[in-house]
Amino acid sequence: MAKILTFEDKKTDSPGNILRKVRGRPKNTDLRSREYLSLDEVEALMKAASSIGRHPHRDRTLILTMFRHGLRVSEAVDLKWDQVDFKAGSIHVNRLKNGKPATHYLEGDELRALRRLRREYAKNPFIFVSERGGPLTRSTVNKLVARAGQKAGIEFPVHPHMLRHACGYYLANKGIDTRTIQDYLGHVSITHTVRYTELSPHKFKGLWS
């Protein structure tokens, strides 16, 4: 008499339902010793982006903007020109993950880079545009940042979120207070911000002088 398979039997015995052990992603600590870039590495990344690809100015400006304003990839690709006030020299930053929006100042080099980009993509509402006229995708940004990291000779794999962390650590190393960094990065909880001040060497400055 044929065996009547139960649901549990089907999960384990049926060839089409065999539970295979899937190899997980490697830990970040296995790929790199830290999850942020130094200022020198960010500058090397921008320089590399300027020398490769078909849109060097766009790619360099993207990296600069993501670093200066601590942008996540989705926040960067969603940026539109109506968020930029060239007269006031500012940019309105909308945050994801229920983060707090803010208006940031734009430095002179950013303004010049954005004005040039505006001339090149004057008819598009998005700031960072693909060849097809739509906003850049997350995948495209991931690839161009990784490629620039290799070109720059950075000794570990680089991903875009490292630019957001680089912003936080840069501000902490300057001695900017935690609350200001929290507001700048749009963190709802300050617990997400203290990671930068905890690892900043600024608090240990002068211990041996």
Sequence and secondary structure as in RCSB ss.txt:
>XXXX:A:sequence
MAKILTFEDKKTDSPGNILRKVRGRPKNTDLRSREYLSLDEVEALMKAASSIGRHPHRDRTLILTMFRHGLRVSE
AVDLKWDQVDFKAGSIHVNRLKNGKPATHYLEGDELRALRRLRREYAKNPFIFVSERGGPLTRSTVNKLVARAGQ
KAGIEFPVHPHMLRHACGYYLANKGIDTRTIQDYLGHVSITHTVRYTELSPHKFKGLWS
>XXXX:A:secstr
      HHHHHHHSGGG          HHHH S SS  HHHHHHHHHHHTTSSS HHHHHHHHHHHHHHT  HHH
HHT BGGGEETTTTEEEE  STT   EEEE  HHHHHHHHHHHHHTTT SBSSB TTSSB  HHHHHHHHHHHHH
HTT SS   THHHHHHHHHHHHHTT  HHHHHHHHT SSGGGTHHHHHS GGGGTTTT 
